[in-house]
Amino acid sequence: VPRTLVLVKPDGVRRGLAGEILRRVEAKGYALVAVELKHATEELLAQHYAEHQGKPFFAPLVEFMSSGPVLAIVLEGQGVIQGFRSLAGTTDPTTAAPGTIRGDLGRDWGLDVQQNLVHGSDSDESAAREIGLWFPSL
Ligand code: ATP
């Protein structure tokens, strides 16, 4: 059964949205495999966001992602990788559709798309790599 890595980013945890996000995931029917509140190190985040190294938003993104705890979640279910990305909505909350996590709950994004509440793996390969980084024991 496919798995994906979801992160409730520091803005989501800070705003008390972790439970609402878990509720949506469970309502969709995905199974929780692992859930852990973690304060990510810059080293872990640099590996997690390796594909973005060198981009102008990389350093601010790592700083934001280490500004408070994140809720790291492994989900399991048929079609969960694309399914969670559909639940999340587009990267930029200003364009995310109503009914999506970012579309309904994104509100503090301000002037950039950095604070968009959640992360979800974008492929089987990313999911395997990211689950290994965040949950080495799985
Ligand atoms: P995620 O991988 O977090 O689910 P995504 O696949 O929708 O998001 P990516 O393009 O992989 O988006 O970007 C990763 C994260 O980097 C985004 O979720 C956002 O927090 C941040 N980000 C992306 N583009 C920008 C940008 N232009 N300015 C600031 N932050 C950005």
Backbone and ligand atoms as CSV (ligand in chain L), in Angstrom:
chain,resi,resn,atom,element,x,y,z
A,1,VAL,N,N,0.861,-1.202,0.000
A,1,VAL,CA,C,0.000,0.000,0.000
A,1,VAL,C,C,0.889,1.243,0.000
A,2,PRO,N,N,0.643,2.208,-0.868
A,2,PRO,CA,C,1.492,3.407,-0.922
A,2,PRO,C,C,1.457,4.231,0.367
A,3,ARG,N,N,2.584,4.897,0.604
A,3,ARG,CA,C,2.705,5.800,1.756
A,3,ARG,C,C,3.181,7.162,1.295
A,4,THR,N,N,2.906,8.173,2.117
A,4,THR,CA,C,3.423,9.508,1.848
A,4,THR,C,C,3.848,10.163,3.140
A,5,LEU,N,N,4.762,11.134,3.025
A,5,LEU,CA,C,5.136,11.940,4.189
A,5,LEU,C,C,4.396,13.265,4.119
A,6,VAL,N,N,3.691,13.565,5.196
A,6,VAL,CA,C,3.003,14.853,5.345
A,6,VAL,C,C,3.650,15.591,6.507
A,7,LEU,N,N,3.841,16.890,6.347
A,7,LEU,CA,C,4.275,17.733,7.456
A,7,LEU,C,C,3.231,18.816,7.672
A,8,VAL,N,N,2.781,18.977,8.924
A,8,VAL,CA,C,2.075,20.204,9.283
A,8,VAL,C,C,3.178,21.181,9.665
A,9,LYS,N,N,3.336,22.215,8.848
A,9,LYS,CA,C,4.452,23.143,9.005
A,9,LYS,C,C,4.272,23.996,10.269
A,10,PRO,N,N,5.334,24.732,10.683
A,10,PRO,CA,C,5.238,25.495,11.938
A,10,PRO,C,C,4.054,26.464,11.982
A,11,ASP,N,N,3.648,27.014,10.848
A,11,ASP,CA,C,2.491,27.935,10.877
A,11,ASP,C,C,1.223,27.176,11.250
A,12,GLY,N,N,1.094,25.952,10.772
A,12,GLY,CA,C,-0.089,25.149,11.076
A,12,GLY,C,C,-0.137,24.728,12.539
A,13,VAL,N,N,1.026,24.303,13.068
A,13,VAL,CA,C,1.080,23.904,14.477
A,13,VAL,C,C,0.809,25.123,15.363
A,14,ARG,N,N,1.447,26.239,15.031
A,14,ARG,CA,C,1.319,27.475,15.813
A,14,ARG,C,C,-0.132,27.948,15.857
A,15,ARG,N,N,-0.834,27.785,14.737
A,15,ARG,CA,C,-2.219,28.261,14.665
A,15,ARG,C,C,-3.228,27.232,15.179
A,16,GLY,N,N,-2.738,26.111,15.679
A,16,GLY,CA,C,-3.655,25.131,16.261
A,16,GLY,C,C,-4.454,24.368,15.221
A,17,LEU,N,N,-3.866,24.166,14.023
A,17,LEU,CA,C,-4.582,23.506,12.933
A,17,LEU,C,C,-4.193,22.044,12.745
A,18,ALA,N,N,-3.306,21.528,13.589
A,18,ALA,CA,C,-2.851,20.141,13.398
A,18,ALA,C,C,-4.030,19.175,13.473
A,19,GLY,N,N,-4.904,19.373,14.464
A,19,GLY,CA,C,-6.048,18.473,14.616
A,19,GLY,C,C,-6.993,18.543,13.431
A,20,GLU,N,N,-7.276,19.735,12.943
A,20,GLU,CA,C,-8.174,19.909,11.788
A,20,GLU,C,C,-7.582,19.233,10.538
A,21,ILE,N,N,-6.270,19.338,10.382
A,21,ILE,CA,C,-5.624,18.721,9.222
A,21,ILE,C,C,-5.667,17.189,9.345
A,22,LEU,N,N,-5.396,16.671,10.546
A,22,LEU,CA,C,-5.512,15.222,10.758
A,22,LEU,C,C,-6.951,14.753,10.536
A,23,ARG,N,N,-7.916,15.559,10.957
A,23,ARG,CA,C,-9.326,15.196,10.776
A,23,ARG,C,C,-9.651,15.027,9.287
A,24,ARG,N,N,-9.157,15.947,8.459
A,24,ARG,CA,C,-9.429,15.865,7.019
A,24,ARG,C,C,-8.793,14.617,6.408
A,25,VAL,N,N,-7.586,14.319,6.851
A,25,VAL,CA,C,-6.869,13.142,6.340
A,25,VAL,C,C,-7.611,11.860,6.733
A,26,GLU,N,N,-8.066,11.803,7.980
A,26,GLU,CA,C,-8.776,10.608,8.451
A,26,GLU,C,C,-10.137,10.499,7.780
A,27,ALA,N,N,-10.802,11.644,7.556
A,27,ALA,CA,C,-12.115,11.620,6.904
A,27,ALA,C,C,-11.999,11.080,5.482
A,28,LYS,N,N,-10.877,11.359,4.837
A,28,LYS,CA,C,-10.637,10.862,3.483
A,28,LYS,C,C,-10.395,9.347,3.491
A,29,GLY,N,N,-9.996,8.819,4.639
A,29,GLY,CA,C,-9.838,7.370,4.769
A,29,GLY,C,C,-8.405,6.890,4.810
A,30,TYR,N,N,-7.448,7.821,4.881
A,30,TYR,CA,C,-6.051,7.388,4.958
A,30,TYR,C,C,-5.722,6.923,6.367
A,31,ALA,N,N,-4.841,5.938,6.440
A,31,ALA,CA,C,-4.437,5.393,7.741
A,31,ALA,C,C,-3.196,6.110,8.245
A,32,LEU,N,N,-3.169,6.370,9.552
A,32,LEU,CA,C,-1.986,6.949,10.186
A,32,LEU,C,C,-1.004,5.825,10.486
A,33,VAL,N,N,0.221,5.966,9.975
A,33,VAL,CA,C,1.270,4.976,10.232
A,33,VAL,C,C,2.203,5.484,11.332
A,34,ALA,N,N,2.462,6.795,11.319
A,34,ALA,CA,C,3.334,7.409,12.326
A,34,ALA,C,C,2.967,8.880,12.436
A,35,VAL,N,N,3.008,9.403,13.635
A,35,VAL,CA,C,2.735,10.826,13.888
A,35,VAL,C,C,3.693,11.273,14.985
A,36,GLU,N,N,4.460,12.310,14.717
A,36,GLU,CA,C,5.408,12.776,15.738
A,36,GLU,C,C,5.655,14.269,15.608
A,37,LEU,N,N,5.574,14.950,16.756
A,37,LEU,CA,C,5.918,16.374,16.785
A,37,LEU,C,C,7.436,16.491,16.875
A,38,LYS,N,N,8.024,17.223,15.929
A,38,LYS,CA,C,9.483,17.305,15.875
A,38,LYS,C,C,9.914,18.737,15.648
A,39,HIS,N,N,11.005,19.115,16.305
A,39,HIS,CA,C,11.645,20.389,15.988
A,39,HIS,C,C,12.801,20.066,15.041
A,40,ALA,N,N,12.607,20.338,13.762
A,40,ALA,CA,C,13.571,19.888,12.752
A,40,ALA,C,C,14.866,20.688,12.825
A,41,THR,N,N,15.987,19.995,12.659
A,41,THR,CA,C,17.275,20.680,12.568
A,41,THR,C,C,17.437,21.232,11.153
A,42,GLU,N,N,18.318,22.224,11.028
A,42,GLU,CA,C,18.593,22.780,9.700
A,42,GLU,C,C,19.200,21.714,8.790
A,43,GLU,N,N,19.948,20.790,9.383
A,43,GLU,CA,C,20.552,19.716,8.597
A,43,GLU,C,C,19.471,18.821,7.973
A,44,LEU,N,N,18.483,18.439,8.782
A,44,LEU,CA,C,17.386,17.614,8.258
A,44,LEU,C,C,16.625,18.372,7.167
A,45,LEU,N,N,16.384,19.657,7.411
A,45,LEU,CA,C,15.616,20.442,6.436
A,45,LEU,C,C,16.387,20.638,5.136
A,46,ALA,N,N,17.710,20.797,5.248
A,46,ALA,CA,C,18.523,20.945,4.035
A,46,ALA,C,C,18.438,19.676,3.193
A,47,GLN,N,N,18.376,18.521,3.850
A,47,GLN,CA,C,18.228,17.262,3.104
A,47,GLN,C,C,16.820,17.142,2.538
A,48,HIS,N,N,15.833,17.490,3.375
A,48,HIS,CA,C,14.438,17.404,2.939
A,48,HIS,C,C,14.205,18.266,1.693
A,49,TYR,N,N,14.761,19.476,1.708
A,49,TYR,CA,C,14.551,20.423,0.606
A,49,TYR,C,C,15.762,20.486,-0.335
A,50,ALA,N,N,16.500,19.382,-0.466
A,50,ALA,CA,C,17.717,19.376,-1.288
A,50,ALA,C,C,17.465,19.893,-2.702
A,51,GLU,N,N,16.278,19.564,-3.269
A,51,GLU,CA,C,16.006,19.987,-4.652
A,51,GLU,C,C,15.900,21.509,-4.781
A,52,HIS,N,N,15.701,22.199,-3.664
A,52,HIS,CA,C,15.545,23.657,-3.718
A,52,HIS,C,C,16.821,24.401,-3.346
A,53,GLN,N,N,17.914,23.665,-3.028
A,53,GLN,CA,C,19.163,24.354,-2.679
A,53,GLN,C,C,19.597,25.226,-3.845
A,54,GLY,N,N,20.018,26.460,-3.518
A,54,GLY,CA,C,20.444,27.401,-4.551
A,54,GLY,C,C,19.340,28.340,-4.978
A,55,LYS,N,N,18.073,28.017,-4.653
A,55,LYS,CA,C,16.985,28.932,-5.021
A,55,LYS,C,C,16.896,30.055,-3.990
A,56,PRO,N,N,16.398,31.212,-4.413
A,56,PRO,CA,C,16.371,32.361,-3.488
A,56,PRO,C,C,15.538,32.112,-2.236
A,57,PHE,N,N,14.528,31.242,-2.331
A,57,PHE,CA,C,13.686,31.043,-1.153
A,57,PHE,C,C,14.188,29.935,-0.232
A,58,PHE,N,N,15.345,29.312,-0.586
A,58,PHE,CA,C,15.804,28.163,0.202
A,58,PHE,C,C,16.136,28.532,1.660
A,59,ALA,N,N,16.989,29.549,1.860
A,59,ALA,CA,C,17.403,29.888,3.231
A,59,ALA,C,C,16.216,30.352,4.083
A,60,PRO,N,N,15.366,31.258,3.568
A,60,PRO,CA,C,14.195,31.639,4.361
A,60,PRO,C,C,13.262,30.458,4.652
A,61,LEU,N,N,13.172,29.530,3.711
A,61,LEU,CA,C,12.306,28.368,3.916
A,61,LEU,C,C,12.831,27.496,5.063
A,62,VAL,N,N,14.146,27.247,5.075
A,62,VAL,CA,C,14.740,26.447,6.146
A,62,VAL,C,C,14.569,27.166,7.485
A,63,GLU,N,N,14.737,28.478,7.483
A,63,GLU,CA,C,14.577,29.244,8.721
A,63,GLU,C,C,13.133,29.131,9.225
A,64,PHE,N,N,12.185,29.313,8.318
A,64,PHE,CA,C,10.771,29.195,8.698
A,64,PHE,C,C,10.450,27.798,9.219
A,65,MET,N,N,10.944,26.785,8.523
A,65,MET,CA,C,10.604,25.399,8.894
A,65,MET,C,C,11.245,24.975,10.212
A,66,SER,N,N,12.288,25.733,10.651
A,66,SER,CA,C,12.895,25.418,11.944
A,66,SER,C,C,12.469,26.427,13.011
A,67,SER,N,N,11.467,27.249,12.709
A,67,SER,CA,C,11.035,28.297,13.646
A,67,SER,C,C,10.131,27.762,14.752
A,68,GLY,N,N,9.743,26.508,14.654
A,68,GLY,CA,C,8.880,25.901,15.660
A,68,GLY,C,C,8.670,24.454,15.281
A,69,PRO,N,N,7.963,23.714,16.129
A,69,PRO,CA,C,7.767,22.299,15.829
A,69,PRO,C,C,6.902,22.064,14.592
A,70,VAL,N,N,7.150,20.955,13.924
A,70,VAL,CA,C,6.290,20.497,12.825
A,70,VAL,C,C,5.694,19.150,13.254
A,71,LEU,N,N,4.503,18.858,12.769
A,71,LEU,CA,C,3.918,17.538,13.017
A,71,LEU,C,C,4.208,16.688,11.793
A,72,ALA,N,N,5.087,15.690,11.973
A,72,ALA,CA,C,5.455,14.797,10.870
A,72,ALA,C,C,4.541,13.584,10.900
A,73,ILE,N,N,4.001,13.247,9.732
A,73,ILE,CA,C,2.969,12.205,9.632
A,73,ILE,C,C,3.297,11.293,8.456
A,74,VAL,N,N,3.208,9.995,8.667
A,74,VAL,CA,C,3.244,9.055,7.543
A,74,VAL,C,C,1.839,8.509,7.365
A,75,LEU,N,N,1.330,8.646,6.142
A,75,LEU,CA,C,-0.012,8.180,5.792
A,75,LEU,C,C,0.090,7.014,4.832
A,76,GLU,N,N,-0.908,6.154,4.889
A,76,GLU,CA,C,-0.971,4.996,4.000
A,76,GLU,C,C,-2.367,4.924,3.388
A,77,GLY,N,N,-2.409,4.570,2.110
A,77,GLY,CA,C,-3.704,4.374,1.457
A,77,GLY,C,C,-3.540,4.343,-0.049
A,78,GLN,N,N,-4.516,3.757,-0.725
A,78,GLN,CA,C,-4.480,3.744,-2.186
A,78,GLN,C,C,-4.481,5.181,-2.707
A,79,GLY,N,N,-3.525,5.489,-3.583
A,79,GLY,CA,C,-3.479,6.820,-4.197
A,79,GLY,C,C,-3.155,7.943,-3.241
A,80,VAL,N,N,-2.490,7.615,-2.107
A,80,VAL,CA,C,-2.341,8.629,-1.053
A,80,VAL,C,C,-1.429,9.787,-1.466
A,81,ILE,N,N,-0.475,9.545,-2.347
A,81,ILE,CA,C,0.469,10.623,-2.670
A,81,ILE,C,C,-0.261,11.746,-3.405
A,82,GLN,N,N,-0.917,11.414,-4.505
A,82,GLN,CA,C,-1.681,12.444,-5.225
A,82,GLN,C,C,-2.910,12.867,-4.424
A,83,GLY,N,N,-3.481,11.902,-3.698
A,83,GLY,CA,C,-4.675,12.205,-2.910
A,83,GLY,C,C,-4.416,13.255,-1.853
A,84,PHE,N,N,-3.282,13.142,-1.152
A,84,PHE,CA,C,-3.011,14.178,-0.148
A,84,PHE,C,C,-2.733,15.511,-0.818
A,85,ARG,N,N,-2.045,15.478,-1.967
A,85,ARG,CA,C,-1.763,16.753,-2.643
A,85,ARG,C,C,-3.060,17.427,-3.096
A,86,SER,N,N,-4.060,16.611,-3.455
A,86,SER,CA,C,-5.376,17.187,-3.769
A,86,SER,C,C,-6.023,17.789,-2.525
A,87,LEU,N,N,-5.908,17.090,-1.411
A,87,LEU,CA,C,-6.462,17.647,-0.163
A,87,LEU,C,C,-5.767,18.959,0.204
A,88,ALA,N,N,-4.456,19.045,-0.073
A,88,ALA,CA,C,-3.679,20.227,0.328
A,88,ALA,C,C,-4.007,21.438,-0.537
A,89,GLY,N,N,-4.230,21.230,-1.831
A,89,GLY,CA,C,-4.424,22.365,-2.742
A,89,GLY,C,C,-3.109,22.869,-3.286
A,90,THR,N,N,-3.181,23.863,-4.152
A,90,THR,CA,C,-1.968,24.359,-4.811
A,90,THR,C,C,-1.011,24.987,-3.804
A,91,THR,N,N,0.279,25.020,-4.199
A,91,THR,CA,C,1.330,25.521,-3.316
A,91,THR,C,C,1.003,26.901,-2.749
A,92,ASP,N,N,0.486,27.785,-3.609
A,92,ASP,CA,C,0.195,29.159,-3.189
A,92,ASP,C,C,-1.237,29.224,-2.641
A,93,PRO,N,N,-1.390,29.485,-1.336
A,93,PRO,CA,C,-2.749,29.499,-0.758
A,93,PRO,C,C,-3.688,30.513,-1.405
A,94,THR,N,N,-3.137,31.534,-2.031
A,94,THR,CA,C,-4.036,32.521,-2.653
A,94,THR,C,C,-4.785,31.926,-3.839
A,95,THR,N,N,-4.221,30.878,-4.464
A,95,THR,CA,C,-4.899,30.256,-5.601
A,95,THR,C,C,-5.482,28.892,-5.254
A,96,ALA,N,N,-5.257,28.414,-4.021
A,96,ALA,CA,C,-5.740,27.082,-3.645
A,96,ALA,C,C,-7.264,27.071,-3.598
A,97,ALA,N,N,-7.856,26.001,-4.125
A,97,ALA,CA,C,-9.306,25.930,-4.247
A,97,ALA,C,C,-9.982,25.811,-2.881
A,98,PRO,N,N,-11.174,26.402,-2.758
A,98,PRO,CA,C,-11.992,26.160,-1.573
A,98,PRO,C,C,-12.201,24.652,-1.413
A,99,GLY,N,N,-12.234,24.188,-0.182
A,99,GLY,CA,C,-12.352,22.751,0.066
A,99,GLY,C,C,-11.008,22.107,0.331
A,100,THR,N,N,-9.926,22.778,-0.046
A,100,THR,CA,C,-8.591,22.249,0.226
A,100,THR,C,C,-8.058,22.843,1.535
A,101,ILE,N,N,-7.038,22.175,2.099
A,101,ILE,CA,C,-6.446,22.656,3.358
A,101,ILE,C,C,-5.913,24.074,3.163
A,102,ARG,N,N,-5.131,24.265,2.099
A,102,ARG,CA,C,-4.563,25.609,1.895
A,102,ARG,C,C,-5.627,26.613,1.480
A,103,GLY,N,N,-6.624,26.149,0.726
A,103,GLY,CA,C,-7.683,27.044,0.273
A,103,GLY,C,C,-8.605,27.479,1.397
A,104,ASP,N,N,-8.877,26.564,2.331
A,104,ASP,CA,C,-9.806,26.889,3.428
A,104,ASP,C,C,-9.114,27.541,4.617
A,105,LEU,N,N,-7.892,27.095,4.898
A,105,LEU,CA,C,-7.256,27.465,6.169
A,105,LEU,C,C,-6.057,28.381,5.994
A,106,GLY,N,N,-5.524,28.486,4.767
A,106,GLY,CA,C,-4.394,29.361,4.506
A,106,GLY,C,C,-4.873,30.783,4.684
A,107,ARG,N,N,-4.167,31.538,5.485
A,107,ARG,CA,C,-4.671,32.894,5.738
A,107,ARG,C,C,-3.537,33.792,6.161
A,108,ASP,N,N,-2.480,33.203,6.762
A,108,ASP,CA,C,-1.370,34.006,7.280
A,108,ASP,C,C,-0.192,34.030,6.311
A,109,TRP,N,N,-0.463,33.715,5.026
A,109,TRP,CA,C,0.677,33.584,4.124
A,109,TRP,C,C,1.340,34.918,3.819
A,110,GLY,N,N,0.609,36.028,3.976
A,110,GLY,CA,C,1.233,37.322,3.767
A,110,GLY,C,C,1.685,37.497,2.347
A,111,LEU,N,N,2.955,37.810,2.167
A,111,LEU,CA,C,3.424,38.221,0.852
A,111,LEU,C,C,4.123,37.114,0.076
A,112,ASP,N,N,4.310,35.963,0.652
A,112,ASP,CA,C,4.923,34.890,-0.118
A,112,ASP,C,C,4.223,33.568,0.155
A,113,VAL,N,N,4.610,32.550,-0.579
A,113,VAL,CA,C,3.894,31.271,-0.504
A,113,VAL,C,C,4.537,30.310,0.487
A,114,GLN,N,N,5.451,30.837,1.300
A,114,GLN,CA,C,6.208,29.964,2.186
A,114,GLN,C,C,5.324,29.333,3.259
A,115,GLN,N,N,4.428,30.127,3.835
A,115,GLN,CA,C,3.633,29.656,4.973
A,115,GLN,C,C,2.338,29.068,4.444
A,116,ASN,N,N,2.433,27.825,3.984
A,116,ASN,CA,C,1.275,27.206,3.335
A,116,ASN,C,C,0.818,25.937,4.053
A,117,LEU,N,N,1.053,25.911,5.352
A,117,LEU,CA,C,0.464,24.952,6.297
A,117,LEU,C,C,0.962,23.516,6.232
A,118,VAL,N,N,1.127,22.976,5.033
A,118,VAL,CA,C,1.450,21.549,4.939
A,118,VAL,C,C,2.466,21.271,3.829
A,119,HIS,N,N,3.110,20.128,3.973
A,119,HIS,CA,C,3.933,19.541,2.921
A,119,HIS,C,C,3.394,18.143,2.644
A,120,GLY,N,N,3.443,17.730,1.380
A,120,GLY,CA,C,3.153,16.337,1.049
A,120,GLY,C,C,4.108,15.877,-0.029
A,121,SER,N,N,4.635,14.668,0.104
A,121,SER,CA,C,5.565,14.126,-0.900
A,121,SER,C,C,4.925,14.187,-2.283
A,122,ASP,N,N,5.772,14.360,-3.326
A,122,ASP,CA,C,5.207,14.526,-4.667
A,122,ASP,C,C,5.365,13.312,-5.584
A,123,SER,N,N,5.992,12.232,-5.096
A,123,SER,CA,C,6.161,11.021,-5.919
A,123,SER,C,C,6.516,9.859,-5.003
A,124,ASP,N,N,6.465,8.646,-5.550
A,124,ASP,CA,C,6.884,7.464,-4.777
A,124,ASP,C,C,8.317,7.611,-4.293
A,125,GLU,N,N,9.194,8.097,-5.195
A,125,GLU,CA,C,10.606,8.227,-4.846
A,125,GLU,C,C,10.783,9.243,-3.725
A,126,SER,N,N,10.111,10.408,-3.847
A,126,SER,CA,C,10.204,11.426,-2.794
A,126,SER,C,C,9.671,10.892,-1.482
A,127,ALA,N,N,8.561,10.166,-1.542
A,127,ALA,CA,C,7.961,9.649,-0.312
A,127,ALA,C,C,8.933,8.713,0.394
A,128,ALA,N,N,9.545,7.804,-0.348
A,128,ALA,CA,C,10.482,6.858,0.270
A,128,ALA,C,C,11.669,7.602,0.882
A,129,ARG,N,N,12.188,8.562,0.137
A,129,ARG,CA,C,13.344,9.329,0.618
A,129,ARG,C,C,12.978,10.125,1.872
A,130,GLU,N,N,11.828,10.812,1.828
A,130,GLU,CA,C,11.428,11.692,2.931
A,130,GLU,C,C,11.038,10.891,4.176
A,131,ILE,N,N,10.362,9.769,3.991
A,131,ILE,CA,C,10.009,8.936,5.153
A,131,ILE,C,C,11.294,8.449,5.824
A,132,GLY,N,N,12.304,8.100,5.026
A,132,GLY,CA,C,13.596,7.681,5.579
A,132,GLY,C,C,14.284,8.776,6.375
A,133,LEU,N,N,14.112,10.038,5.928
A,133,LEU,CA,C,14.730,11.156,6.640
A,133,LEU,C,C,14.027,11.440,7.970
A,134,TRP,N,N,12.705,11.465,7.948
A,134,TRP,CA,C,11.935,11.893,9.125
A,134,TRP,C,C,11.661,10.755,10.090
A,135,PHE,N,N,11.576,9.533,9.572
A,135,PHE,CA,C,11.299,8.357,10.422
A,135,PHE,C,C,12.267,7.242,10.055
A,136,PRO,N,N,13.545,7.391,10.461
A,136,PRO,CA,C,14.557,6.401,10.068
A,136,PRO,C,C,14.213,4.981,10.509
A,137,SER,N,N,13.373,4.854,11.532
A,137,SER,CA,C,13.069,3.498,12.032
A,137,SER,C,C,11.969,2.811,11.224
A,138,LEU,N,N,11.317,3.533,10.300
A,138,LEU,CA,C,10.222,2.894,9.536
A,138,LEU,C,C,10.767,2.116,8.330
L,1,ATP,P1,P,5.487,20.883,-0.602
L,1,ATP,O1,O,6.644,20.164,-1.273
L,1,ATP,O2,O,5.866,21.611,0.653
L,1,ATP,O3,O,4.213,20.084,-0.489
L,1,ATP,P2,P,4.969,22.041,-3.099
L,1,ATP,O4,O,5.408,20.769,-3.729
L,1,ATP,O5,O,3.589,22.534,-3.334
L,1,ATP,O6,O,5.099,22.055,-1.565
L,1,ATP,P3,P,7.538,23.125,-3.836
L,1,ATP,O7,O,7.640,23.817,-5.127
L,1,ATP,O8,O,8.147,21.777,-3.664
L,1,ATP,O9,O,6.010,23.170,-3.414
L,1,ATP,O10,O,8.134,24.100,-2.733
L,1,ATP,C1,C,8.368,23.628,-1.443
L,1,ATP,C2,C,7.991,24.692,-0.453
L,1,ATP,O11,O,8.829,25.807,-0.629
L,1,ATP,C3,C,6.577,25.243,-0.633
L,1,ATP,O12,O,5.591,24.467,0.010
L,1,ATP,C4,C,6.707,26.619,-0.012
L,1,ATP,O13,O,6.644,26.532,1.416
L,1,ATP,C5,C,8.117,27.013,-0.410
L,1,ATP,N1,N,8.157,27.790,-1.646
L,1,ATP,C6,C,8.010,27.331,-2.908
L,1,ATP,N2,N,8.108,28.321,-3.811
L,1,ATP,C7,C,8.347,29.445,-3.088
L,1,ATP,C8,C,8.561,30.809,-3.419
L,1,ATP,N3,N,8.556,31.231,-4.679
L,1,ATP,N4,N,8.762,31.687,-2.406
L,1,ATP,C9,C,8.786,31.284,-1.117
L,1,ATP,N5,N,8.593,30.002,-0.742
L,1,ATP,C10,C,8.389,29.106,-1.699
